[in-house]
């Protein structure tokens, strides 16, 4: 008597399957980041040990995979597991990054400028890498600016040393604040040790205006003109607080940001809004693509226009760590659109991390880069599940999404913020949720005004005047929230960061959505976290 296998019921309709993130690149990104951090912080010898350990571990995993493959073939079974191959690839690429980072750290830590006695005076020739950033006058005894630069040569005791390396220049605002990236300058300075463990070989404290030794590239001059015209148009159209804040929100230019607005943003954890991140790129690229679609242009033309807009935005915003990460993510998204492949956010983020660390190992210890990556990972991995859970429990979609995004970004970045600053805002989630709706219109209108500022300033001022209401809301929320004094000061350092990381990890695990059968079916029916797959998929 034969037993018939029941045929699949094709009348059941779509089958809901949970959406699974593609995390195969995540171990490689973590290994690359860790192998890059160790030599910069603990020294090149420790980096060499980590790289050797990674190579040894990859050899052991490779032997294990080979033995398992042979045993599986002898038994007529399948081959090795995907997890093993992912682990092997992560260890190999991590070991490679460890070797490269160890060599980079060796060159930094044995740089000839490191042998110069602190306080020694010399004459340096550098090429500026970013715009001079204004510093508070209290800690430095007067108006100062700070900028990153590439060292070309220095003269000490009649000896000329031509050596590369990154330096930090601390100088008086007078004569320095109008300089542009790419400009070569010569100046006298006193040598100081680097303030933190990174790719910086020394801090040069200048005490006089520089001598111009070379002009910046034409595109840097054009970008400087656009930034200047944008700031001037903003001051003509808006109040002082709003005019100083708008360039920071659009292109990360905080040179005109007033001190009390900066203090309010720090108190309420809104400072990330003035550091260009993936949100800015997403908003601008989305606006460009929607505009080209509305004009019924070919999709490939839209992608080309979006790519050009991305390049122009990076030039205007300057290639800071957060801007570079956002730009790489945007480039990956454009590539996925050109090839017709489905965009996957987590692999794109991991690829961006690996590519940026390969291009500039110093980003591994950059706080802005780390905060940007952690916040993006939180939005990808945590926020969708929290938003679906809130909607399943009666929240409307818009407030649920806004609260989930703000809460996820806050939870994943809090340990690093506490370790660096010892500051914890108790109203950060609510404040970020309140201001989130106005960020997109400010960014789009501000970008349009920036482009028009160098062509026709009256029209630019009119466009920028339209940002006045959302900017008023943003400034009012930050001012009222800061007045509450709802922040906690805790000790800074690694120990506090680890304690906060454990607490935040427990929160993430404890708040992980656990949908029952009925709730899961309801979420799937409403387009929740479950993807709908047809019978023929």
C-alpha positions in Angstrom: 0.0 0.0 0.0 1.6 3.2 -1.1 1.3 6.4 0.8 0.5 9.4 -1.4 2.3 12.6 -0.5 -0.3 15.4 -0.3 0.1 17.9 -3.1 0.9 21.4 -2.0 -2.2 23.5 -1.6 -2.0 26.2 -4.2 -5.2 27.9 -2.9 -3.5 29.1 0.2 -2.2 32.2 -1.6 1.0 34.0 -0.6 3.1 32.5 2.1 4.6 34.9 4.6 8.3 34.4 5.3 10.4 36.5 7.7 12.8 38.9 6.1 16.4 37.9 6.8 19.2 40.4 6.6 22.2 39.4 4.5 24.9 39.6 7.1 27.7 37.7 5.3 29.9 40.8 5.0 29.4 41.8 8.6 32.1 39.6 10.1 34.6 40.8 7.5 33.8 44.5 8.3 34.2 43.8 12.0 37.5 42.0 11.5 38.8 44.7 9.2 37.8 47.5 11.7 39.4 45.6 14.7 42.6 44.8 12.8 42.9 48.4 11.8 42.3 49.9 15.2 44.8 47.8 17.2 48.0 49.1 15.5 46.9 52.7 15.8 46.1 52.5 19.5 48.4 49.7 20.8 51.4 50.2 18.5 52.6 48.5 15.4 54.2 45.6 17.3 50.8 44.6 18.7 49.3 45.1 15.2 51.8 42.6 13.8 50.8 40.1 16.5 47.1 40.5 15.7 47.8 40.1 11.9 49.8 36.9 12.6 47.1 35.6 14.8 44.5 36.3 12.1 46.6 34.4 9.5 47.0 31.5 11.9 43.3 31.4 12.7 42.4 31.5 9.0 44.9 28.6 8.4 43.1 26.5 11.1 39.7 27.3 9.7 40.9 26.4 6.2 42.2 23.0 7.4 39.0 22.3 9.2 36.9 23.2 6.1 39.1 21.0 3.9 38.8 18.0 6.3 35.0 18.4 6.4 34.8 18.7 2.7 36.7 15.4 2.2 34.6 13.7 4.8 31.4 14.9 3.2 32.5 13.7 -0.2 33.5 10.3 1.1 30.1 9.9 2.7 28.3 11.1 -0.4 26.9 14.1 1.5 27.0 17.8 0.8 30.0 20.0 1.2 31.0 22.5 3.8 28.8 25.1 5.6 28.4 28.7 4.5 29.3 29.8 8.0 32.8 28.3 7.7 33.5 30.1 4.4 32.2 33.4 5.8 34.5 33.0 8.8 37.5 32.1 6.6 36.9 35.1 4.4 36.6 37.4 7.3 39.8 36.2 9.0 41.8 36.4 5.7 40.7 39.9 4.9 41.1 41.0 8.5 44.6 39.6 8.5 45.3 41.5 5.3 44.0 44.8 6.8 46.1 44.0 9.9 49.3 43.8 7.9 48.5 47.1 6.0 47.5 48.9 9.1 50.6 47.7 10.9 52.8 49.2 8.2 50.8 52.4 8.3 51.1 52.6 12.1 54.8 51.9 11.8 55.3 54.8 9.4 53.3 57.1 11.7 55.0 56.1 15.0 58.5 56.2 13.5 58.0 59.5 11.7 61.0 61.9 12.0 58.7 64.6 13.5 58.0 62.3 16.4 61.6 62.6 17.4 61.4 66.4 17.7 61.2 67.6 21.3 57.8 69.0 22.3 57.9 72.8 22.3 60.7 72.9 19.7 60.1 75.6 17.0 60.3 74.9 13.3 59.1 76.1 9.9 56.6 73.8 8.2 55.1 73.7 4.7 51.7 71.9 4.6 48.8 71.4 2.3 45.5 71.9 4.0 43.1 69.0 4.0 39.9 70.7 5.2 38.5 74.1 6.1 39.7 75.9 9.3 37.2 75.0 12.1 36.6 77.6 14.7 37.4 76.6 18.3 36.1 78.1 21.6 38.2 80.9 22.9 38.1 79.9 26.6 40.3 76.7 26.4 42.8 78.2 24.0 43.2 81.8 25.3 41.6 83.6 22.3 39.9 82.9 18.9 41.6 79.9 17.4 41.0 77.7 14.4 42.0 74.0 13.8 42.5 72.2 10.5 44.0 68.9 9.2 46.9 69.1 6.8 49.4 67.0 4.9 53.0 67.7 5.9 55.2 68.4 2.9 58.5 69.5 4.6 59.8 71.2 7.7 63.0 73.1 8.5 64.7 72.7 11.8 68.1 74.0 12.7 69.1 74.6 9.1 68.1 71.1 8.1 65.2 70.5 5.6 63.3 67.3 6.1 60.9 66.3 3.3 58.4 63.9 4.8 54.7 63.2 4.4 52.3 62.5 7.2 49.1 64.0 8.6 49.4 66.9 11.1 46.9 69.0 13.0 47.4 72.8 12.8 46.2 75.0 15.6 46.4 78.7 14.7 45.0 82.1 15.5 41.8 82.9 13.6 43.4 86.0 12.0 45.0 85.2 8.7 43.9 81.5 8.8 40.1 81.4 8.8 39.8 82.3 5.0 42.1 79.5 3.8 40.8 76.7 1.6 41.5 72.9 1.4 44.3 72.1 -1.1 46.1 75.4 -0.3 49.8 75.2 0.5 51.0 77.4 3.3 54.3 78.0 5.1 54.4 79.1 8.8 56.4 78.9 12.0 55.1 76.7 14.7 55.9 74.9 17.9 55.7 71.1 17.9 53.2 69.3 20.3 52.4 65.7 20.7 49.2 64.3 19.0 46.1 64.6 21.2 44.9 61.1 20.5 46.0 57.9 18.9 45.3 58.1 15.2 47.2 58.8 12.0 48.4 62.3 13.2 52.2 62.5 13.6 52.2 65.8 15.4 50.3 69.0 16.4 51.7 72.2 15.0 50.9 75.3 17.1 51.2 78.3 14.8 51.4 81.8 16.3 51.4 84.1 13.2 49.6 84.3 9.8 51.0 82.0 7.2 52.7 82.6 3.9 50.8 81.4 0.9 53.0 78.8 -0.9 50.5 77.5 -3.5 46.9 78.0 -4.7 44.1 75.3 -4.2 42.6 73.4 -7.1 40.0 75.2 -9.2 37.2 73.0 -7.9 38.2 73.8 -4.3 38.1 77.5 -5.1 34.6 77.1 -6.7 33.4 75.1 -3.7 34.7 77.9 -1.4 32.9 80.5 -3.4 29.6 78.5 -3.3 29.9 78.0 0.5 30.6 81.7 1.0 27.8 82.9 -1.2 25.5 80.4 0.5 26.4 81.7 3.9 25.9 85.3 2.8 22.5 84.6 1.2 21.4 82.8 4.4 22.4 85.8 6.5 20.4 88.1 4.2 17.3 85.9 4.4 17.3 84.6 8.0 18.0 85.5 11.6 21.5 85.1 12.9 20.8 81.8 14.7 19.0 80.3 11.7 21.6 81.7 9.2 24.4 80.1 11.2 22.6 76.8 11.5 21.4 76.3 7.9 24.8 75.7 6.3 25.6 73.2 9.0 22.4 71.2 8.3 22.9 71.2 4.6 26.7 70.9 4.0 28.2 70.6 7.5 29.6 74.1 7.5 29.4 75.2 11.2 31.7 78.2 10.9 28.9 80.7 11.6 27.0 78.6 14.2 26.3 80.7 17.3 27.7 79.4 20.6 24.3 79.1 22.4 22.8 77.1 19.5 25.8 74.8 19.6 25.5 74.4 23.3 21.7 73.6 23.0 22.4 71.0 20.3 25.1 69.4 22.5 22.8 69.4 25.5 19.9 67.7 23.6 22.0 65.3 21.4 21.2 67.1 18.2 24.8 67.8 17.2 24.7 65.0 14.6 22.4 67.1 12.5 25.3 69.5 11.7 27.6 66.6 10.8 26.7 65.5 7.3 25.5 61.9 7.4 23.7 59.3 5.2 20.4 61.1 5.9 21.6 64.2 3.9 22.7 62.1 0.9 19.5 60.0 1.0 17.3 63.1 1.1 19.2 64.8 -1.7 19.5 61.8 -4.0 15.8 61.0 -3.4 14.8 64.5 -4.4 16.9 64.4 -7.6 15.5 61.0 -8.6 12.0 62.1 -7.9 12.5 65.3 -9.9 13.9 63.4 -12.9 11.1 60.9 -12.8 8.6 63.8 -12.7 10.2 65.2 -15.8 9.8 61.8 -17.5 13.5 61.4 -18.1 15.1 58.1 -18.9 16.1 56.3 -15.6 19.7 56.1 -16.7 19.7 59.9 -17.1 18.3 60.2 -13.6 21.0 58.0 -12.2 23.7 60.1 -14.0 22.2 63.3 -12.6 22.1 61.8 -9.2 25.7 60.7 -9.5 26.8 64.2 -10.5 24.8 65.7 -7.6 26.5 63.3 -5.2 30.0 64.4 -6.4 29.1 68.0 -6.1 27.6 67.5 -2.7 30.8 65.8 -1.5 33.0 68.6 -2.8 30.8 71.2 -1.1 30.5 69.4 2.2 34.2 68.4 2.2 35.3 64.8 2.5 34.9 64.3 6.3 34.5 60.8 7.6 30.7 60.9 7.8 30.5 62.5 4.3 32.7 59.8 2.8 30.7 57.0 4.3 27.5 58.6 3.1 29.0 59.1 -0.4 30.1 55.5 -0.6 26.7 54.3 0.5 25.1 56.5 -2.1 27.5 55.2 -4.8 26.6 51.6 -4.0 22.9 52.4 -4.2 23.4 54.1 -7.6 25.4 51.0 -8.8 22.6 48.7 -7.6 20.1 50.9 -9.5 22.2 50.8 -12.7 22.6 47.0 -12.7 19.0 46.4 -11.7 19.9 44.4 -8.6 17.9 44.8 -5.4 19.6 47.1 -2.9 20.5 45.5 0.4 21.3 48.0 3.0 23.4 46.0 5.4 25.8 44.6 2.8 26.1 48.1 1.4 27.0 49.5 4.8 29.6 46.7 5.4 31.1 47.2 1.9 31.3 51.0 2.6 33.2 50.3 5.9 35.7 48.0 4.3 36.3 50.3 1.3 36.7 53.4 3.5 39.1 51.7 5.9 41.2 50.5 3.0 41.3 54.0 1.6 42.1 55.7 4.9 43.0 53.6 8.0 42.8 56.6 10.2 39.0 56.5 10.0 39.0 53.4 12.2 39.6 55.6 15.3 37.5 58.6 14.1 34.6 59.2 16.5 32.4 60.8 13.8 32.9 57.8 11.5 32.1 55.3 14.2 28.9 57.2 15.3 27.8 57.4 11.7 28.3 53.7 11.0 26.7 52.6 14.3 23.6 54.9 13.7 23.2 53.5 10.2 23.5 49.9 11.5 20.9 50.6 14.1 18.5 52.0 11.5 18.9 49.0 9.3 18.9 46.2 11.9 16.8 47.4 14.9 14.5 50.3 13.8 12.3 48.3 11.3 11.4 45.6 13.9 10.6 48.2 16.6 8.5 50.2 14.2 6.5 47.1 13.2 6.0 46.2 16.8 4.7 49.7 17.6 2.3 49.7 14.7 1.0 46.2 15.7 0.2 47.8 19.1 -1.8 50.6 17.8 0.7 53.3 16.9 0.2 55.2 13.6 2.8 54.5 11.0 4.5 58.0 11.0 5.0 58.4 14.7 6.0 54.7 15.0 8.7 55.0 12.4 9.9 58.3 13.8 10.2 57.0 17.3 11.8 53.7 16.2 14.5 55.6 14.2 15.3 58.0 17.0 15.3 55.3 19.6 17.5 52.9 17.6 20.1 55.5 16.7 20.2 56.7 20.4 20.6 53.2 21.8 23.4 52.1 19.5 25.4 55.3 19.8 25.0 56.0 23.5 27.9 53.8 24.7 30.4 55.6 22.5 29.0 59.0 23.4 29.3 58.3 27.1 32.8 57.0 26.7 33.9 60.1 24.8 31.9 62.9 26.5 30.3 61.5 29.7 27.0 63.1 28.6 23.6 61.4 28.5 20.5 63.3 27.5 17.3 62.0 28.9 15.2 63.8 26.2 17.3 62.9 23.2 14.8 60.4 21.7 11.8 62.7 22.0 13.7 65.8 20.7 15.0 63.9 17.7 11.5 62.6 17.0 10.1 66.1 17.2 12.6 67.6 14.8 12.8 64.8 12.3 9.9 65.9 10.0 11.6 69.3 9.3 15.0 68.0 8.3 14.1 66.9 4.8 12.5 70.2 3.7 15.4 72.2 5.2 17.9 70.0 3.4 16.2 70.2 0.0 15.4 73.9 0.1 18.9 74.7 1.5 20.6 72.7 -1.3 18.6 74.6 -3.9 19.5 77.9 -2.3 23.1 77.0 -2.2 23.2 76.3 -5.9 21.3 79.5 -6.7 23.4 81.7 -4.3 26.3 82.0 -6.7 24.0 82.6 -9.8 21.2 85.0 -8.6 21.3 85.9 -4.9 17.8 87.5 -4.7 16.2 84.2 -5.8 18.4 82.3 -3.5 17.4 84.5 -0.6 13.7 84.0 -1.5 14.2 80.2 -1.4 16.2 80.3 1.8 13.5 82.4 3.4 11.1 79.4 3.0 13.3 77.5 5.4 12.5 80.0 8.2 9.5 78.2 9.7 11.1 74.7 9.9 14.4 76.3 11.3 12.3 78.2 13.9 10.8 74.9 15.0 14.2 73.2 15.2 15.7 76.1 17.2 12.7 76.3 19.5 12.6 72.6 20.3 16.4 72.6 21.0 16.2 75.7 23.2 13.2 74.5 25.2 14.6 71.0 25.7 18.0 72.4 26.7 16.3 74.6 29.3 14.9 71.5 31.0 18.4 70.5 32.0 17.4 66.8 31.5 20.9 65.4 31.1 23.2 63.2 33.2 26.9 63.5 33.6 28.8 60.2 34.0 32.5 59.4 34.0 34.1 59.2 30.6 36.4 56.4 29.5 36.4 52.8 28.3 34.9 51.4 31.5 31.8 53.7 31.4 31.4 52.9 27.7 31.5 49.1 28.3 28.9 49.4 31.1 26.7 51.5 28.8 27.2 49.0 26.0 26.1 46.1 28.2 23.0 48.0 29.4 22.1 49.0 25.8 22.7 45.4 24.6 20.3 44.2 27.3 17.7 46.8 26.2 18.0 45.7 22.6 17.6 42.0 23.5 14.7 42.7 25.9 12.8 44.9 23.4 13.3 42.4 20.5 9.9 42.0 18.9 8.4 38.5 19.5 5.4 38.2 17.3 3.0 35.4 18.0 1.2 33.5 15.2 -1.8 35.8 15.0 0.3 38.9 15.4 2.7 37.8 12.7 -0.1 37.1 10.3 -1.6 40.5 11.0 1.8 42.2 10.4 2.3 40.3 7.1 -1.2 41.3 5.9 -0.4 44.9 6.6 3.0 44.9 5.0 5.0 44.5 8.2 8.4 42.8 8.7 7.4 39.7 6.9 8.0 39.6 3.2 5.2 38.3 1.0 6.4 35.6 -1.4 4.1 34.1 -4.0 3.8 30.4 -4.6 5.9 30.6 -7.7 8.8 32.5 -6.0 
